[in-house]
């Protein structure tokens, strides 16, 4: 395999940190519960803004998001307002699209100053003292072995032609269809129980990290999507961290914090 990742350089200022979180799935399972969760996420952002230099939101922030020419899904004003405030203060916002919100285009870039990525990106992070770490970040959907049906669907959903066709559907109808589809997703059906870790040989993102590591070294692999809070060894000098999720009864409310030397996986309570 050949892994060609876009590489970005980051210089971490003294006394600052980089934060990562994912899988908020705002919009499900109900307006009320989503809004309560949104308030909690805003509290988390307020708790880290004193030393945050960059905040990564690593996909599936919304359970559904589609940008029409002049229309976006309503709601999420508390989160978007807070993110805009953080951006105005000079905190860099980096968002990755997930399998639920891959139809981000220009709106969040224009309104809150976020940088949007669709594929894993390698961040070469150098701290104030010159220490350098390589961190590969992505949502995680469609990576590794298996999940062939979704990989086909993803190619369809990312196709410009099919996106254009969907834009011809009236937003009221299109968003209704999407919300009905969303109700059938695994994250909306919270009574079916939490995701289970089936062992390292069957954890496909860990398998993917090990394949990448054979060709190029990364100190950390940061992904979401699995809805499991994981901190696993890839090899002696590399770790795979999964950021869990914020929406089910077993929600982890997890986030990672990196100070240039140490990557910590924490829970916000």
Sine and cosine of phi, psi and omega as CSV:
sin_phi,cos_phi,sin_psi,cos_psi,sin_omega,cos_omega
0.00,0.00,0.54,-0.84,0.11,-0.99
-0.91,-0.42,0.86,-0.52,0.00,-1.00
-0.95,-0.30,0.92,-0.39,0.01,-1.00
-0.90,-0.43,0.98,-0.22,-0.04,-1.00
-0.96,-0.27,0.65,-0.76,0.18,-0.98
-0.89,0.46,0.66,-0.75,-0.03,-1.00
-0.89,-0.46,0.74,-0.68,0.03,-1.00
-0.84,-0.55,0.66,-0.75,0.03,-1.00
-0.99,-0.14,0.68,-0.73,-0.01,-1.00
-0.77,-0.64,0.76,-0.65,0.12,-0.99
-0.96,-0.28,0.93,-0.38,-0.07,-1.00
-1.00,0.08,0.83,-0.57,-0.03,-1.00
-0.97,0.25,0.43,-0.90,-0.02,-1.00
-0.86,0.50,0.71,-0.71,0.04,-1.00
0.98,0.20,0.12,0.99,-0.02,-1.00
-0.93,-0.36,0.29,-0.96,0.01,-1.00
-0.72,-0.69,0.30,-0.96,0.12,-0.99
-0.92,-0.39,0.73,-0.68,-0.05,-1.00
-0.89,-0.45,0.52,-0.85,-0.02,-1.00
-0.71,-0.70,0.69,-0.72,0.17,-0.99
-0.42,-0.91,0.24,-0.97,-0.06,-1.00
-0.33,-0.94,0.09,-1.00,0.16,-0.99
0.82,0.58,0.83,0.56,0.14,-0.99
-0.97,0.22,-0.56,0.83,0.00,-1.00
0.77,0.63,0.74,0.67,0.02,-1.00
-0.90,0.44,0.69,-0.72,-0.03,-1.00
0.87,-0.49,-0.33,0.95,0.03,-1.00
-0.80,-0.60,0.35,-0.94,-0.04,1.00
-1.00,0.09,-0.15,0.99,0.04,-1.00
-0.47,-0.88,0.28,-0.96,0.01,-1.00
-0.86,0.51,-0.69,0.72,-0.07,-1.00
-0.91,0.41,-0.73,0.68,-0.01,-1.00
-0.93,0.37,-0.59,0.80,0.05,-1.00
-0.90,0.44,-0.65,0.76,-0.01,-1.00
-0.93,0.38,-0.62,0.78,0.08,-1.00
-0.88,0.48,-0.67,0.74,0.02,-1.00
-0.92,0.40,-0.61,0.79,0.04,-1.00
-0.88,0.48,-0.66,0.75,0.05,-1.00
-0.89,0.46,-0.63,0.77,0.01,-1.00
-0.91,0.42,-0.66,0.75,0.01,-1.00
-0.89,0.45,-0.65,0.76,0.05,-1.00
-0.89,0.47,-0.65,0.76,0.06,-1.00
-0.88,0.47,-0.64,0.77,0.06,-1.00
-0.88,0.47,-0.71,0.71,0.02,-1.00
-0.87,0.49,-0.64,0.77,0.04,-1.00
-0.91,0.42,-0.51,0.86,-0.04,-1.00
-0.97,0.25,-0.31,0.95,-0.06,-1.00
-0.94,-0.35,-0.13,0.99,-0.15,-0.99
-0.93,0.37,-0.31,0.95,-0.05,-1.00
-0.92,0.38,-0.47,0.88,-0.02,-1.00
-0.76,-0.65,0.21,0.98,-0.01,-1.00
-0.98,0.20,0.79,-0.61,0.16,-0.99
-0.99,-0.15,-0.65,0.76,0.04,-1.00
-0.70,-0.72,0.66,-0.75,0.13,-0.99
-0.87,-0.49,0.86,-0.50,0.08,-1.00
-0.99,-0.13,0.81,-0.59,0.18,-0.98
-0.93,-0.37,0.93,-0.38,-0.34,-0.94
-0.98,-0.19,0.75,0.66,0.18,-0.98
0.99,-0.12,0.42,-0.91,-0.04,-1.00
0.80,0.60,0.66,0.75,0.13,-0.99
-0.91,0.41,-0.62,0.79,0.06,-1.00
-0.92,-0.40,0.57,-0.82,0.05,-1.00
-0.96,0.28,-0.37,0.93,0.19,-0.98
-0.48,-0.88,0.68,-0.73,0.07,-1.00
-0.50,-0.86,0.81,-0.59,0.11,-0.99
-0.59,-0.81,0.78,-0.62,-0.01,-1.00
-0.99,-0.15,0.91,-0.42,0.20,-0.98
-0.99,0.13,0.00,-1.00,-0.02,-1.00
-0.85,0.53,-0.66,0.75,-0.05,-1.00
-0.73,-0.68,0.29,0.96,-0.08,-1.00
-0.67,-0.74,0.67,-0.75,0.17,-0.98
-0.77,-0.64,0.34,-0.94,0.03,-1.00
-0.85,0.53,0.68,-0.73,0.00,-1.00
-0.97,0.26,0.31,-0.95,0.00,-1.00
0.98,-0.20,-0.11,-0.99,0.08,-1.00
0.90,0.43,0.42,0.91,-0.09,-1.00
-0.93,0.36,-0.53,0.85,0.01,-1.00
-0.91,0.41,-0.72,0.70,0.01,-1.00
-0.92,0.38,-0.74,0.67,-0.05,-1.00
-0.90,0.44,-0.61,0.79,0.04,-1.00
-0.90,0.43,-0.66,0.75,0.02,-1.00
-0.92,0.40,-0.67,0.74,0.02,-1.00
-0.90,0.44,-0.64,0.77,0.06,-1.00
-0.89,0.46,-0.65,0.76,0.04,-1.00
-0.89,0.46,-0.70,0.72,0.02,-1.00
-0.89,0.45,-0.67,0.74,0.02,-1.00
-0.89,0.45,-0.66,0.75,0.03,-1.00
-0.90,0.44,-0.45,0.89,0.04,-1.00
-0.99,0.16,-0.09,1.00,0.03,-1.00
0.98,-0.17,0.09,1.00,0.06,-1.00
-0.99,0.15,0.79,-0.61,-0.05,-1.00
-0.98,0.20,0.72,-0.69,0.02,-1.00
-0.93,-0.38,0.82,-0.58,0.04,-1.00
-0.83,-0.56,0.86,-0.51,-0.03,-1.00
-0.90,-0.43,0.68,-0.73,0.15,-0.99
-0.95,-0.30,0.67,-0.74,0.09,-1.00
-0.96,0.27,0.57,-0.82,0.09,-1.00
-0.93,-0.37,-0.15,-0.99,0.01,-1.00
-0.96,0.26,-0.27,0.96,0.05,-1.00
-0.99,-0.11,-0.38,0.92,-0.07,-1.00
-0.76,-0.65,0.62,0.79,-0.04,-1.00
-0.95,0.32,-0.19,0.98,-0.06,-1.00
-1.00,-0.07,0.61,0.79,0.19,-0.98
-0.99,0.17,0.71,-0.70,0.02,-1.00
-0.81,-0.59,-0.98,-0.20,-0.10,-1.00
-0.96,-0.28,-0.18,0.98,-0.16,-0.99
-0.90,0.44,-0.77,0.63,-0.06,-1.00
-0.94,0.33,-0.48,0.88,0.11,-0.99
-0.91,0.42,-0.71,0.70,-0.06,-1.00
-0.96,0.29,-0.61,0.79,-0.15,-0.99
-1.00,0.03,-0.60,0.80,-0.05,-1.00
-0.85,-0.52,0.07,1.00,0.08,-1.00
0.96,0.29,0.39,0.92,-0.03,-1.00
-0.99,0.17,0.54,-0.84,0.19,-0.98
-1.00,-0.08,0.76,-0.65,-0.08,-1.00
-0.94,-0.33,0.76,-0.65,0.10,-0.99
-0.84,-0.55,0.53,-0.85,-0.03,-1.00
-0.93,-0.37,-0.28,0.96,-0.03,-1.00
-0.77,-0.64,0.31,-0.95,0.02,-1.00
-0.84,0.55,0.62,-0.79,-0.02,-1.00
-0.78,-0.62,0.65,-0.76,0.07,-1.00
-1.00,-0.04,0.85,-0.53,0.03,-1.00
-0.95,-0.31,0.89,-0.46,0.07,-1.00
-1.00,-0.02,0.96,-0.27,-0.15,-0.99
-0.97,-0.26,0.86,-0.51,0.04,-1.00
-0.92,-0.38,0.81,-0.59,-0.03,-1.00
-1.00,0.06,-0.03,-1.00,-0.10,-0.99
-0.87,0.50,-0.45,0.89,-0.06,-1.00
-0.99,-0.13,0.07,1.00,0.05,-1.00
1.00,-0.06,0.03,1.00,0.06,-1.00
-0.95,0.31,0.68,-0.73,-0.06,-1.00
-0.86,-0.52,0.70,-0.71,0.07,-1.00
-0.75,-0.66,0.57,-0.82,0.06,-1.00
-0.97,-0.23,0.82,-0.57,-0.05,-1.00
-0.80,-0.60,0.90,-0.44,0.06,-1.00
-1.00,-0.05,0.83,-0.55,-0.10,-0.99
-0.84,-0.55,0.69,-0.73,0.09,-1.00
-0.20,-0.98,0.21,-0.98,0.02,-1.00
-0.94,0.34,-0.71,0.71,0.07,-1.00
0.91,-0.41,-0.21,0.98,-0.03,-1.00
-0.94,0.33,0.66,-0.75,0.05,-1.00
0.98,0.21,0.14,0.99,0.00,-1.00
-0.98,-0.20,0.46,-0.89,0.06,-1.00
0.98,0.18,-0.10,-1.00,-0.06,-1.00
-0.97,0.25,0.34,-0.94,0.11,-0.99
0.97,0.23,-0.23,-0.97,0.04,-1.00
0.84,0.54,0.68,0.73,-0.13,-0.99
-0.93,0.38,-0.59,0.81,-0.01,-1.00
-0.89,0.45,-0.72,0.70,0.01,-1.00
-0.89,0.45,-0.63,0.78,-0.02,-1.00
-0.88,0.48,-0.58,0.81,0.08,-1.00
-0.93,0.37,-0.72,0.69,0.02,-1.00
-0.87,0.50,-0.62,0.78,-0.02,-1.00
-0.88,0.47,-0.66,0.75,0.03,-1.00
-0.89,0.46,-0.59,0.80,0.04,-1.00
-0.92,0.38,-0.74,0.67,-0.06,-1.00
-0.90,0.43,-0.49,0.87,0.00,-1.00
-1.00,0.05,-0.10,1.00,-0.03,-1.00
-0.95,0.31,0.78,-0.62,-0.05,-1.00
-0.87,0.49,-0.58,0.82,-0.01,-1.00
-0.90,0.44,-0.75,0.66,-0.02,-1.00
-0.92,0.38,-0.55,0.83,0.10,-1.00
-0.89,0.45,-0.66,0.75,0.03,-1.00
-0.90,0.44,-0.64,0.77,0.03,-1.00
-0.88,0.47,-0.68,0.73,-0.02,-1.00
-0.90,0.44,-0.52,0.85,0.00,-1.00
-0.91,0.41,-0.38,0.93,0.03,-1.00
-0.97,0.25,-0.27,0.96,0.08,-1.00
-0.97,0.22,0.70,-0.72,0.02,-1.00
-0.83,0.55,0.68,-0.73,-0.04,-1.00
-0.79,0.61,-0.63,0.78,0.01,-1.00
-0.87,0.50,-0.63,0.78,0.00,-1.00
-0.97,0.23,-0.72,0.69,-0.05,-1.00
-0.88,0.48,-0.70,0.72,-0.02,-1.00
-0.95,0.32,-0.56,0.83,0.09,-1.00
-0.88,0.47,-0.72,0.69,0.03,-1.00
-0.85,0.52,-0.72,0.69,-0.03,-1.00
-0.89,0.45,-0.65,0.76,0.00,-1.00
-0.92,0.39,-0.59,0.81,0.07,-1.00
-0.91,0.42,-0.65,0.76,0.07,-1.00
-0.89,0.46,-0.66,0.75,-0.03,-1.00
-0.88,0.47,-0.58,0.81,-0.02,-1.00
-0.89,0.46,-0.33,0.94,-0.03,-1.00
-0.99,-0.11,0.02,1.00,-0.04,-1.00
-0.97,0.24,0.28,-0.96,-0.02,-1.00
-0.90,0.43,-0.55,0.84,-0.09,-1.00
-0.97,0.23,-0.45,0.89,0.02,-1.00
-0.97,0.24,-0.49,0.87,-0.04,-1.00
-1.00,0.01,0.96,0.30,-0.17,-0.98
-0.95,0.32,-0.27,0.96,-0.01,-1.00
-0.99,0.13,-0.05,1.00,0.01,-1.00
-0.99,0.13,-0.05,1.00,0.05,-1.00
0.99,-0.13,0.24,-0.97,-0.07,-1.00
-0.99,0.13,0.28,-0.96,0.09,-1.00
-0.91,0.42,0.53,-0.85,-0.02,-1.00
-0.91,-0.41,0.66,-0.75,0.11,-0.99
-0.99,0.15,0.84,-0.54,-0.14,-0.99
-0.98,-0.22,0.15,0.99,-0.01,-1.00
0.94,-0.33,0.47,-0.89,-0.13,-0.99
-0.88,0.47,-0.55,0.83,-0.03,-1.00
-0.94,0.35,-0.32,0.95,-0.03,-1.00
-0.93,-0.37,0.04,1.00,0.06,-1.00
-1.00,0.06,0.99,-0.13,-0.24,-0.97
-0.91,0.42,-0.49,0.87,0.04,-1.00
-0.95,0.30,-0.55,0.83,0.10,-0.99
-0.92,0.39,-0.65,0.76,0.08,-1.00
-0.86,0.51,-0.68,0.74,0.03,-1.00
-0.88,0.48,-0.71,0.71,0.01,-1.00
-0.86,0.51,-0.66,0.75,0.00,-1.00
-0.92,0.40,-0.57,0.82,0.06,-1.00
-0.92,0.39,-0.68,0.73,0.04,-1.00
-0.88,0.47,-0.69,0.73,-0.09,-1.00
-0.89,0.46,-0.43,0.90,0.06,-1.00
-0.90,0.44,-0.46,0.89,-0.07,-1.00
-0.97,-0.26,-0.55,0.84,-0.02,-1.00
-0.46,-0.89,0.65,-0.76,-0.11,-0.99
-1.00,0.07,0.67,-0.75,0.18,-0.98
-0.72,-0.69,0.71,-0.70,0.03,-1.00
-0.93,0.37,-0.59,0.81,-0.02,-1.00
-0.66,-0.75,0.59,-0.80,0.18,-0.98
-0.89,-0.45,0.87,-0.49,-0.06,-1.00
-0.91,-0.41,0.89,-0.46,0.01,-1.00
-0.70,-0.71,0.27,-0.96,0.16,-0.99
-0.90,-0.44,-0.67,-0.74,0.18,-0.98
0.96,0.28,-0.64,0.76,-0.10,-0.99
-0.97,0.22,-0.28,0.96,-0.01,-1.00
0.88,0.47,0.45,0.89,0.09,-1.00
-0.82,-0.57,0.68,-0.74,0.07,-1.00
-1.00,0.05,0.95,-0.30,-0.15,-0.99
-0.76,-0.65,0.59,-0.80,0.14,-0.99
-0.65,-0.76,0.99,-0.13,-0.16,-0.99
-0.85,-0.53,0.44,-0.90,0.01,-1.00
-0.99,0.10,0.81,-0.59,0.13,-0.99
-1.00,0.07,-0.79,0.62,0.20,-0.98
-0.47,-0.89,-0.21,-0.98,-0.12,-0.99
-0.86,0.50,-0.50,0.87,-0.06,-1.00
-0.90,-0.43,0.34,0.94,-0.11,-0.99
-0.55,-0.84,0.61,-0.79,0.00,-1.00
-0.78,-0.62,0.55,-0.83,0.12,-0.99
-0.95,-0.31,0.83,-0.56,0.00,-1.00
-0.87,-0.50,0.80,-0.60,0.13,-0.99
-0.94,-0.34,0.67,-0.75,-0.22,-0.98
-1.00,-0.01,0.10,0.99,0.08,-1.00
0.92,0.38,-0.51,-0.86,0.01,-1.00
-0.46,-0.89,0.19,-0.98,-0.10,-1.00
-0.88,-0.47,0.13,0.99,-0.29,-0.96
-0.92,-0.39,-0.53,0.85,-0.10,-0.99
-0.99,0.14,0.03,-1.00,0.04,-1.00
-0.89,0.45,-0.43,0.90,0.01,-1.00
-0.99,-0.16,0.40,0.91,-0.13,-0.99
-0.80,0.60,0.68,-0.73,-0.02,-1.00
-1.00,0.09,-0.47,0.88,-0.10,-1.00
0.75,0.67,0.75,0.66,-0.14,-0.99
-1.00,-0.05,0.43,-0.90,0.13,-0.99
-0.42,-0.91,0.46,-0.89,0.09,-1.00
-0.95,-0.30,0.57,-0.82,0.03,-1.00
-0.77,-0.63,0.74,-0.67,-0.05,-1.00
-0.80,-0.60,0.82,-0.58,-0.03,-1.00
-0.97,-0.25,0.19,0.98,-0.03,-1.00
0.97,-0.23,-0.40,0.92,0.02,-1.00
-0.87,-0.49,-0.73,0.68,-0.12,-0.99
-0.87,-0.49,0.73,-0.68,0.11,-0.99
-0.98,-0.20,0.87,-0.49,-0.01,-1.00
-0.93,-0.38,0.68,-0.73,0.09,-1.00
-0.97,-0.26,0.90,-0.44,-0.12,-0.99
-0.84,-0.55,0.16,-0.99,0.13,-0.99
-0.84,-0.55,0.67,-0.74,0.02,-1.00
-1.00,-0.06,0.87,-0.49,0.01,-1.00
-0.83,-0.56,0.00,0.00,0.00,0.00
